Amino acid sequence: MEFMKKVEEISKIVGNTASNTYNTVADKSGKLIEETKLKFSISDKENQIEKVYEEIGKTVYDMYKNGEDVGKVFTKECKKIDKYNTEISDMNTKILYNKGVRVCPECGEMISVESAFCQNCGAKQKPVKVKEEKKSTKKAEEKPEDKVCPKCGQICEGKAKFCAKCGYSFEK
């Protein structure tokens, strides 16, 4: 009987360790997948910019050939490029944020996202704002967010009432 209790305890410990490892790997792979998607989106936006550049060139040349003024016509096309560049900047910011870094706007130094001041130039830093994509899957809405035990730092499932590592009660 004692032997079976030990086997059961060991099985629980192994299960919890495997579960924690899985959660860590899933988090890291999720961020890697997100980074890959963002880089793909950046490439797509850059290709869209190139297409707009080609259209601008063709339109300018056609207008030039016809002896027309080309000043105000390109405002709309230039605004498209501004929009694509803003989207690229937002995606690059999110990639850096997922890596825990950002760029100081004053000197261009890479610094931690938590830094209140730049370690290179001393400039005060504004908080990083990252636009989150809205997830439309029901599973994401149903699953509560994971909890971090304030006592031991263990990452626990969102539905957990107690920490699996130290027994801390989340319902205090």
Secondary structure, DSSP 4 states (H G I P E B T S, - for coil): -HHHHHHHHHHHHHHHHHHHHHHHHHHHHHHHHHHHHHHHHHHHHHHHHHHHHHHHHHHHHHHHHTT---TGGGHHHHHHHHHHHHHHHHHHHHHHHHTTEEE-TTT--EEETT-SB-TTT--B-PPP--PPPPP--HHHHHSPPPEE-TTT--EE-TT-SB-TTT--BTT-
